[in-house]
């Protein structure tokens, strides 16, 4: 596995998103033992960036990651997120990035993760009711106290990124970015590169669609967040199957899997990008990390870059209201 720097934080070029082990997808939370084996296998393969959040569950994903990292904490750049649980207010799913809420959140995350510091602490979504300068200042205090090493933002727009960075340097921004979700390229990515901030793409495999394994809307249980998602329903679903088939054809020519091709395309977009494909299975983490060794030809990269955009929005209306682009 090769490594890059997100600002001054060295990480593996491919990380591991832990959310789906406990939250959001069909079968989440059904096999913690396999999820822990998956984390261990990722570490054995050289993965160092592990990503979770207090909202996943809520709380249970951080607890799971903490158990998985027992005895191996020093091998990991551990990232988690705050701000989608209002601890003194309306609870999970409600935005609160006030300094007081951050103080409560960080103590809970440290305890659940079984650690004395968080390497990369992200604001999960921008809180319109708290000036970003106050949020950045609160994280700066945690950094000074040694409880946090680096500050990150998730799904923040250019103005928020600049304002936060002026108070406390931002190490990384996490946003959805993949072959079929490229909205950050025009406005956000240029700002990151201007300021020397790394990019951590989540859902780099299109919530599983780009792997070629999703073939029917019936694949998703009612608790799966893809159930009812605009890209995974009706005519949009059928149109997007054709896009996945094109990735499959390029993968066949490259002697790789569609997931590996999708990740290799992302890695080719710059040496400041560290995607975090999520999985709860050992076989998938082995497949995904192998993308680090895949080099696509310029023709293949051009073919992938020229694919038509996905049909449908990547988020529901409620989710989209929490995004800045």
N, C-alpha and C positions, 0 to 999 in steps of 0.2 A: 504494500500500500504506500502510495506517495502522500506527501503532506504539503499543506499550504498555510499561509498566514491570513487569518481574519484580523486585520490590523496587526496587533502584536500578540495574537493568540494563535499558537500553532495547533492545527487540527488535521485529521485525516481528510483526504479529498472527498471521501464518501462517509457520511455519518449514518446514524441509526435513529429513526423516529420511533418512539415507544408508544405513542398514543393508541394505536390499534390493538395493542396487547390488552388494553383494559376498557376502551371507550370508542364508540363511534361506528364500528364495523360489525357485520354479522360474525358471531362467534367470539367477540371480544370478551375477555375475562373468563373464558371457559377452560383454559389450560395454562395456568401460571407457570407450571414446571417447564413446559416447552418454551414459554416466553423467556424464562431465566436462562435456559440452555441457549436460546437465540442470542441473548446479550453476551453470554460467555463466548460463543462462537465468533461473534463480531469482534470481540476484543482479541481473540486468538488470531484473527485475520488482519489485525492492525487497525481496526476502527477505533478511534478515540473520542469522537464527538457523539454523545448520547443526549437525546432531546426529550424532555417531558414537560409537564405543566401541572399546576395545582388544580386546574379545572377538569383535567382528564379523570373522569370518574364521577364526581370530583374526588381528589386526594389519592385514590387507590393506585393510580399509575405511578405516582412518586413513591409510594410505599413499595410497590413491586420493583421499581428501579433500584431503590435503596437496598432491598434484599439481594438483588442480582449483583450489585457492586460491592457487597460485603467482602472485605479482604482484597479488593482490586480497585479501590477508589483512586489510587495514585496513577492508574493506567488511563484515566478518563478525563476529558474535558466535559464537565457536566453542565448541561444547560436546562434551565426551567423558566417558567413564566409566571407573572403576577398580573392582577388587574381585571380578571373576569370573575372574581368572587368578591362580593362586597361583604366583608367580614362583620361589620357593625351595622349593615343595612339589609338589603334584600337578598343576600346570599349568592349562590352560584348562578352564573349567566348574566350577572349585572356588573357593569363597568364601574370600577373605582380604583383610580391610580393616585389617590391622595397620599401624602406622606404617612399619615397614621395607618392607612390600610396596608401600605407597603411594609411597614414595620411588623404588623401582625402576620402578613403573608410570608415574609422571609423566615420568621421564626418557625412557622409551621412547616415550610418546605425543608428547612435544615433538619428538623426533627424527623420528618418522614423519610428523607433521603439518607439519613444516618451519617451526616457529614458536618464539618464546621465551616464550610465555605461552598459557595456556588460559583463555578467558573464563569458562566455567562448567564446573566439575569435579564430576561426580556420583559418589556411591557407587552402584554399579549395583544391588546387592542388599544388604540388611542382613546383616552377618556375625554370627551368634550367638556366635561364639567371641572376638569383640573388642568390648569396651565401646564404645558409640557415642561416648562422650566422648573416647576415645583417637583414634578416627578423625577426629572433628571437630577435635581439637587438632592432628593431623598436617596436615590441610588448612589450618588457620589459619596454621601455620608456612610453608606454601607461598605463601599469600597475602601474608604479611609479606615473603617473599623476592621477590615479583613474578612467580612462576611461574604463579600462578593468580589470577584476579580475584574469583571468586565460588564459593560452595559450594552444591552441590545434593545431593538424595537422590532415589532412585528406588524406588518401591513400598515406602515406609516407612509404618509406622502412627503414630497420634497420639503415643504415648509416646516413640517413638524420635525423632520430629520435635521434640518439646519438649526432650528431653534434648540433642540435637545443637545446637539453636538457642541453648540456654543457654551453650554453649561458643563456638560460631562461628555468627553469624547465617546462616540458610539463605535463599538467594535464591529457589530454586525447588524444587519437588518434581515429579518426572516419574512419572506413573502412567497406566495404561491407562484411558481415559475416552472414551466415545462414546455414541451413541444406544442401543447395545445392551450397553454395559458401564458401569454407573452406580454400582458399589458404593462408590466413594469419597464419594458425596454426603452420606451420613449422618454419617460419623465423621471422615474426613480433611479434606474441603473446609472445614468450619467452623473447624478448627484452623489451616489455612493462612490463612484470612481474619482470624482473631483475631490471628495473629502477623505479618501483612503479607507472607506468602510467596506467590510466584506459582505457578501450575499450568501444567505443560507436558504435555498429553495426548499419549501415543503411541498408535499404531493408532487414530486418530480416525475411520477409515473401516472399522473392524471387520475388519482384515486383508484388505481388499478386498471384503468381502461387501456392504457398504453402497453400493458403487459400482454395483451391479446387473450387473456383468460376470461374476461368478462364478455359474455355472449347473450345474456338474457336479463331482462328486468326482474325476472323471478329469482335471480341469484341473491337478492337483497332482502333480508328480514326487516320487519317493521321498525326495529331499533337501529338499523343501519342508516347513517346520515345520507347515504346516496339514494335511499328510498324517497322518491319525490323530488330529488335534485333535478334541475332543468336539463342537465346534460345526459341524464340517465333515464329519461322518460320519452315515450312516444316517438315522433318523427326525429327528434334530436338524437335519440339513442341509435336509431337505424342509420342516420347519416354519420354518426361518430364511429360506428362499427367499420365503415368504409375507410375512415382515417386510420383506425387501428390496423386494418388489413394492409394499408400502404406501409406502415412501420414494419409490419411482419415481413413484407416482401424485401425491404431493405435489409432487415436483420438476416434473412436467409442468404442474401448475397454476401453479407459480411461474416457469415459463419458464427453468428451470435444470436442471443435471444432478443425479443423486442424490448424487454426491460433494460438489457445491457446497452442496446443502441440508444434508447431514450436518455439514459444516464450519460453515455459517452458524448452525446450531442451537447448536453448541458455542460459537461466538463470542458468541452472545446470552446465554450463561450468566454472563458477567461480563467486566469489562475487565482482569482479572488472569489471563487464560487465553490461552496461545499454543500451539495444536496444531502438531504436526510430522508431517503426512502424508508418508509415504515413497513415493518413486518413483524409477525409473531412466530415465524417458522425458520428453523435452521437452514433448510434448503434454499429459501428465498434470500436470506442474508448472504449465503455463499454465492448465489447467482448475482446479486446486486453488487457485491464488492468486487467481483471479477471484472466489472465494467471499467475499473481503474486501469486495467491492462489493455483495453480495447482502443485502438486508434482507427478512426474512420477516415476514409479518403475524402479529399476536398469535394469530389463529386457527390459522395454520399451525404456529406454535411449540407451541401447545397440542396440536394433533394429533400432532406428533412426540413431545412429552413423554409423551403418553398411549399410545404404542405398547407392546405387550406386551414383556416381557423376552425376550431371546434364549434359545433352548433349548440346554442344555449348558453346561459350564464353558468359560471362555475359555482355560484352561491345562490341560496334562496334570497328573497328580498330582505328578510330579517337579518341574515348573515351579512349581506352586502352593505347594509347600513353601518356596520362596524368597521368597514374598510376605508382606508385612504389610498388613493392611487394618483 
